[in-house]
């Protein structure tokens, strides 16, 4: 076995020219040449942590030469004022999205609001002439997804879904290996994803604990994973059968209070968390909850929690490949194990853990009957910045150089966003009904054996 290492710089140099003439670009919201383009006017709706940091202050600090952030919008006036100060203090702010769009006339609307209202904000943005950059998931169910599909056709705008899980260098390397035919035709994928107890606790405390707001972790979290797999193997999901269980949180819990600040069991509950010790979160959320009732430190044992902690699914793809997937959302380990099996070989990855490593190893094992390659361990270094170096790469493409070549098709559009959520939607429906759910029955998008460019 040989071991081959790639630095981030070397990897990007390699992948930057990959199949350049043969690949079509993913959806771009740019207009004309970078050399002569004026700053693009952008606005943000939704001022949670992601909205005010990654798409607020960071956007202003890092991309002010190419982007003019013109306004912020949120239904919570208190949080809006905190966000305004955090981002820069001089931005116009609005509690009414349509009023903001008509007054400020941004070219692009960045959607970082709660998952269940993404569709409203995306559609309103398109109706008012905006292209859209939206956080994942695109939306939470098939009805809302169809409304977005129809609106894109009606208004002729573009929607980009920020799947930053596509951009870490080692994940892009996996895509390159599959595209280059190292494993041949994909036959089977195994992904076992794990979330730590503390990570799951945060979901259970917030609106994510109710399906009507976040679609369950099948959609809010797993949409990342399903999108990666759809992208890696270049095919659409076709059928889903799933199981799930809630065993520790919600009504299964032994204690119950209004929230962590107002609870008689703080000395006994293993999930007690004092939000007031975090000045930023306390100011952004707890001090503003009287405006809209959103409680950031909710009781993890409240009875209205109706999502699952453990999840398993079998997914059949239109190209004949199978996916065996599990999300264990109450674990001692944060990360995943991955195996992609093909007609010529196998790729394996064990990613994650703490402390954070300086990169990931991709193990390639050839099928000697059909491949003349040798077994290799390819080490790819993480980049600097969030999500293992993926965030800066994605944001540079979004905000600095939107016309750059995209040979790995990392930038995602509506079809990518819809196909990623429909696996989770189908899994929910399968758990509730006990039946196999067909993806083609959920929207008017027909699953393709090979994904569209």
C-alpha positions in Angstrom: 0.0 0.0 0.0 1.3 3.5 -0.8 0.4 6.7 1.0 0.0 9.9 -0.9 -0.4 13.3 0.6 -2.0 16.4 -0.7 -1.9 19.9 0.8 -4.9 22.1 0.3 -3.0 24.2 -2.2 -1.8 21.3 -4.2 -5.3 19.7 -4.2 -7.0 22.8 -5.4 -4.5 23.2 -8.1 -5.2 19.7 -9.2 -9.0 19.9 -9.1 -9.1 23.4 -10.6 -8.3 22.0 -14.0 -10.2 18.7 -13.7 -12.3 18.0 -16.9 -12.5 21.8 -17.4 -13.7 21.6 -21.0 -16.2 18.9 -20.4 -18.1 20.2 -17.4 -20.9 22.7 -17.3 -21.0 25.3 -14.5 -23.5 25.0 -11.7 -26.1 27.7 -11.4 -24.5 31.1 -11.1 -26.2 34.3 -10.0 -23.5 36.5 -11.6 -24.1 39.0 -14.4 -21.3 39.5 -17.0 -17.6 39.7 -16.4 -16.0 40.0 -13.0 -13.7 42.7 -14.3 -16.5 45.2 -14.9 -19.2 44.1 -12.4 -20.3 46.7 -9.9 -20.8 45.5 -6.3 -23.8 43.2 -6.0 -26.5 44.5 -3.6 -27.4 41.8 -1.1 -29.8 41.6 1.9 -30.3 39.0 4.7 -33.5 37.7 6.1 -33.1 35.8 9.4 -30.8 37.1 12.1 -29.8 34.0 14.0 -26.2 33.1 14.6 -25.5 32.1 10.9 -27.3 35.2 9.5 -25.4 37.7 11.6 -22.0 36.1 11.5 -21.3 34.2 8.3 -23.7 36.2 6.1 -23.6 39.4 8.1 -20.4 40.6 9.7 -18.1 38.2 7.9 -19.7 39.1 4.5 -19.0 42.8 5.3 -15.5 42.2 6.6 -14.3 39.8 3.9 -16.2 40.7 0.7 -16.9 44.4 0.8 -15.1 45.0 -2.5 -17.6 42.8 -4.4 -20.7 42.8 -2.2 -22.8 45.7 -0.8 -24.8 44.3 2.2 -27.7 46.7 2.1 -30.2 45.5 4.8 -31.2 43.0 7.4 -34.7 41.6 8.1 -36.2 39.6 11.0 -39.6 39.4 12.6 -38.0 39.9 16.1 -37.2 43.6 16.5 -35.0 43.1 19.5 -32.8 40.5 17.8 -32.7 42.7 14.8 -31.3 45.6 16.7 -28.6 43.3 18.2 -27.8 42.0 14.8 -27.6 45.5 13.3 -25.0 46.5 15.9 -23.1 43.3 15.6 -22.9 43.5 11.8 -22.0 47.2 11.6 -24.5 49.4 13.2 -25.5 51.5 10.1 -27.6 49.0 8.1 -31.3 49.7 7.5 -33.3 47.0 9.2 -36.9 45.8 8.6 -39.4 43.5 10.3 -41.4 43.1 7.1 -39.6 41.3 4.2 -41.6 42.6 1.4 -41.2 46.2 2.6 -37.4 45.7 2.7 -37.3 44.2 -0.8 -39.3 47.0 -2.3 -37.4 49.8 -0.4 -33.8 48.5 -0.7 -34.1 46.6 -4.0 -31.3 44.0 -3.4 -30.2 41.9 -6.4 -29.7 38.9 -4.1 -31.6 37.8 -1.0 -29.7 35.6 1.5 -32.2 33.4 3.4 -31.1 32.3 6.9 -34.5 32.2 8.6 -36.2 29.2 10.2 -36.4 26.2 7.9 -40.2 26.1 7.7 -40.4 29.6 6.3 -37.6 29.3 3.8 -40.1 28.8 1.0 -42.0 31.9 1.8 -38.9 34.0 1.8 -37.4 32.4 -1.3 -40.6 32.9 -3.3 -41.1 36.5 -2.1 -37.5 37.2 -3.0 -37.9 35.8 -6.5 -41.2 37.7 -6.9 -39.4 40.9 -6.2 -36.7 40.3 -8.7 -34.0 38.7 -6.5 -31.8 35.8 -7.0 -31.5 33.7 -3.9 -28.8 32.3 -1.7 -30.3 30.0 0.9 -29.1 28.0 3.8 -29.8 24.3 3.8 -32.3 22.7 3.9 -34.1 24.3 0.9 -37.4 23.6 2.8 -38.9 20.9 4.9 -41.6 19.1 2.9 -42.6 18.2 -0.6 -45.4 20.7 -0.9 -43.2 23.7 -0.1 -40.5 22.2 -2.4 -43.0 22.1 -5.3 -43.9 25.8 -4.6 -40.3 26.7 -4.9 -39.9 24.7 -8.1 -42.9 26.4 -9.6 -41.8 29.9 -8.5 -38.4 29.5 -10.1 -40.1 28.7 -13.4 -42.5 31.6 -13.1 -40.1 34.3 -12.1 -36.9 33.1 -13.9 -34.6 33.7 -11.0 -31.8 31.5 -9.7 -31.6 29.8 -6.3 -28.3 28.6 -4.8 -28.3 26.3 -1.8 -25.3 26.6 0.4 -24.1 23.0 0.8 -20.8 23.8 2.5 -20.3 20.1 3.1 -19.4 19.8 -0.6 -16.4 22.1 -0.2 -13.9 20.7 2.3 -10.9 19.6 0.3 -11.0 15.9 1.3 -14.7 15.7 0.3 -14.0 17.3 -3.1 -11.2 14.8 -3.5 -13.6 11.9 -3.0 -15.8 13.5 -5.8 -12.7 13.7 -8.0 -11.8 10.0 -7.5 -15.3 8.8 -8.3 -15.5 11.1 -11.3 -12.1 9.9 -12.5 -13.4 6.3 -12.5 -11.2 4.9 -9.7 -14.0 2.7 -8.4 -15.9 2.3 -11.7 -19.7 2.2 -11.5 -21.0 2.9 -8.0 -22.9 -0.1 -6.6 -23.4 0.6 -2.9 -22.7 3.3 -0.4 -22.5 2.9 3.4 -22.7 6.0 5.6 -22.9 5.9 9.3 -23.1 9.5 10.8 -22.8 10.3 14.5 -23.7 13.4 16.5 -22.5 13.8 20.1 -24.9 14.1 23.0 -24.2 17.8 23.4 -24.8 18.5 19.7 -28.1 16.6 19.9 -29.1 18.5 23.1 -28.8 21.8 21.2 -31.3 20.5 18.6 -33.7 19.3 21.2 -33.6 22.7 23.0 -34.5 24.7 19.9 -37.2 24.7 17.3 -35.4 21.8 15.5 -37.1 19.4 18.0 -40.4 19.8 16.3 -41.1 18.5 12.8 -43.3 21.3 11.8 -40.4 23.8 12.1 -37.3 21.8 11.1 -38.7 18.7 9.3 -36.8 16.5 11.9 -33.1 15.7 11.7 -33.9 13.6 8.6 -34.2 17.0 6.8 -32.4 19.6 8.9 -29.2 17.6 9.4 -29.3 14.6 7.1 -30.0 16.8 4.0 -26.2 17.6 4.2 -25.4 13.9 4.0 -27.9 13.0 1.3 -26.7 15.8 -0.8 -23.1 14.7 -0.5 -24.0 11.2 -1.5 -26.2 12.4 -4.4 -23.3 14.6 -5.6 -20.6 12.0 -5.1 -22.4 9.2 -7.0 -24.0 11.6 -9.5 -27.5 10.0 -9.4 -30.9 10.8 -8.0 -32.6 8.9 -5.2 -35.6 6.8 -6.3 -37.0 4.8 -3.3 -36.6 5.1 0.5 -37.5 2.8 3.4 -36.6 3.9 6.9 -37.0 3.4 10.7 -36.5 5.8 13.6 -36.9 6.1 17.3 -37.0 8.7 20.1 -35.7 7.1 23.3 -34.1 9.7 25.6 -35.6 13.1 25.0 -39.1 14.6 24.8 -41.8 12.8 26.6 -39.4 9.9 27.4 -37.4 12.2 29.8 -37.6 12.0 33.6 -37.8 15.8 34.3 -39.7 18.7 32.8 -39.5 22.5 33.1 -40.3 25.6 31.2 -36.7 26.2 30.2 -33.2 25.8 31.7 -33.5 29.2 33.5 -36.9 28.3 35.0 -36.7 24.7 36.1 -36.8 22.9 39.5 -34.4 20.1 38.3 -31.3 22.1 37.4 -29.2 20.1 39.9 -30.5 16.7 38.6 -30.8 17.2 34.9 -27.7 16.1 32.9 -28.7 18.6 30.1 -28.9 21.8 32.2 -27.4 24.7 30.3 -27.1 28.3 31.6 -27.4 30.5 28.5 -26.8 33.6 30.6 -23.1 32.6 30.9 -22.7 33.2 27.1 -23.1 36.9 26.7 -23.5 36.8 22.9 -26.3 34.1 22.9 -28.0 35.6 25.9 -28.2 39.0 24.3 -29.2 37.7 20.8 -31.8 35.2 22.1 -32.8 35.2 25.8 -33.1 38.9 26.1 -35.2 39.1 22.9 -37.6 36.1 23.5 -40.4 38.3 24.8 -40.8 39.7 21.2 -41.7 36.5 19.5 -41.7 33.7 22.1 -38.6 31.9 20.7 -36.8 30.2 23.6 -33.2 29.1 22.9 -32.7 27.0 26.1 -36.0 25.1 26.0 -36.5 21.9 28.1 -35.1 18.9 26.2 -37.9 16.8 27.8 -40.8 19.0 26.6 -43.6 16.8 25.4 -44.0 18.4 22.0 -40.7 17.1 20.8 -41.6 14.7 17.9 -38.3 14.0 16.1 -36.0 11.0 16.3 -32.7 10.3 17.9 -31.7 7.3 15.9 -32.3 6.9 12.2 -31.7 4.2 9.6 -32.6 4.1 5.9 -32.2 2.1 2.8 -32.2 4.3 -0.4 -32.3 2.9 -3.9 -30.9 5.2 -6.6 -32.1 5.6 -10.1 -28.7 4.3 -11.4 -29.3 1.1 -9.4 -26.9 1.9 -6.5 -28.0 1.3 -2.9 -27.3 3.5 0.1 -27.3 2.1 3.6 -27.6 5.2 5.9 -27.7 5.7 9.6 -27.7 8.9 11.8 -27.0 8.1 15.4 -27.8 11.4 17.1 -26.9 10.5 20.7 -23.3 9.4 20.5 -19.8 9.7 22.0 -18.4 10.4 18.5 -18.9 13.3 16.1 -18.2 12.3 12.5 -18.9 9.5 10.1 -17.7 6.4 8.4 -18.1 6.1 4.7 -17.6 3.4 2.1 -18.3 3.7 -1.6 -18.2 0.4 -3.4 -17.9 0.2 -7.2 -17.3 -2.2 -10.0 -13.5 -1.5 -9.9 -12.8 -0.8 -6.2 -13.8 0.8 -2.9 -13.2 4.1 -1.1 -13.2 4.3 2.7 -13.1 7.3 5.0 -13.4 7.6 8.8 -13.9 11.4 9.3 -14.3 13.5 12.4 -13.5 13.1 16.0 -12.0 15.5 18.6 -9.5 17.1 18.8 -9.7 18.1 15.2 -7.2 16.4 12.9 -5.1 18.2 10.3 -6.7 16.3 7.5 -8.4 13.1 6.5 -7.2 9.8 5.0 -9.0 8.4 2.0 -8.3 4.7 1.5 -8.6 3.3 -2.0 -8.9 -0.5 -2.4 -8.9 -1.8 -6.0 -10.8 -4.8 -7.3 -7.8 -6.5 -8.8 -9.9 -8.4 -11.3 -11.0 -5.2 -13.0 -8.4 -2.5 -12.0 -4.7 -2.1 -12.5 -4.4 0.5 -9.7 -2.6 -0.2 -6.5 -4.1 0.2 -3.0 -3.5 3.8 -1.7 -4.1 6.0 1.3 -4.5 9.5 0.1 -4.1 12.2 2.8 -5.8 15.5 2.2 -5.1 18.4 4.5 -8.0 20.5 5.9 -8.1 24.1 4.9 -8.4 27.0 7.3 -11.8 28.3 8.2 -15.1 26.8 9.1 -16.3 23.3 8.2 -12.8 21.9 7.6 -11.9 24.7 5.2 -15.0 24.4 3.2 -16.7 27.7 4.2 -14.0 30.1 2.8 -13.9 28.1 -0.5 -17.7 28.2 -0.9 -18.0 31.9 0.1 -15.2 32.9 -2.3 -17.3 31.3 -5.1 -20.5 32.9 -3.9 -19.3 36.4 -3.1 -15.9 37.0 -4.7 -15.6 35.1 -7.9 -19.0 33.6 -8.9 -17.9 33.1 -12.5 -15.0 30.8 -11.7 -15.0 27.3 -13.2 -16.8 24.7 -11.2 -15.5 21.3 -12.6 -16.7 19.4 -9.6 -20.2 21.0 -9.7 -19.9 22.0 -6.1 -22.4 24.9 -6.3 -25.9 23.6 -5.9 -29.2 24.7 -7.3 -32.9 24.0 -6.7 -32.9 20.5 -8.1 -30.0 19.5 -5.8 -31.8 21.1 -2.8 -35.0 19.3 -3.6 -33.5 15.9 -4.1 -31.5 16.2 -0.8 -34.6 17.0 1.3 -36.9 14.5 -0.4 -34.8 11.6 0.9 -35.5 12.9 4.5 -39.1 13.6 3.7 -39.5 10.1 2.3 -37.8 8.6 5.4 -40.3 10.5 7.6 -43.2 9.2 5.6 -41.8 5.7 5.6 -41.4 5.6 9.4 -45.0 6.9 9.8 -46.5 4.5 7.3 -44.2 1.4 7.4 -44.0 1.6 3.6 -41.4 2.2 0.9 -41.8 5.7 -0.5 -41.1 6.7 -4.1 -39.3 10.0 -4.6 -41.0 10.5 -8.0 -44.4 10.6 -6.2 -43.5 13.6 -4.1 -42.9 16.4 -6.6 -42.9 16.8 -10.4 -39.1 16.2 -10.5 -38.3 12.8 -12.1 -35.3 11.0 -10.6 -32.5 10.7 -13.2 -29.9 7.8 -13.3 -27.3 10.5 -14.1 -27.8 13.9 -12.5 -28.4 16.9 -14.7 -25.6 19.5 -15.2 
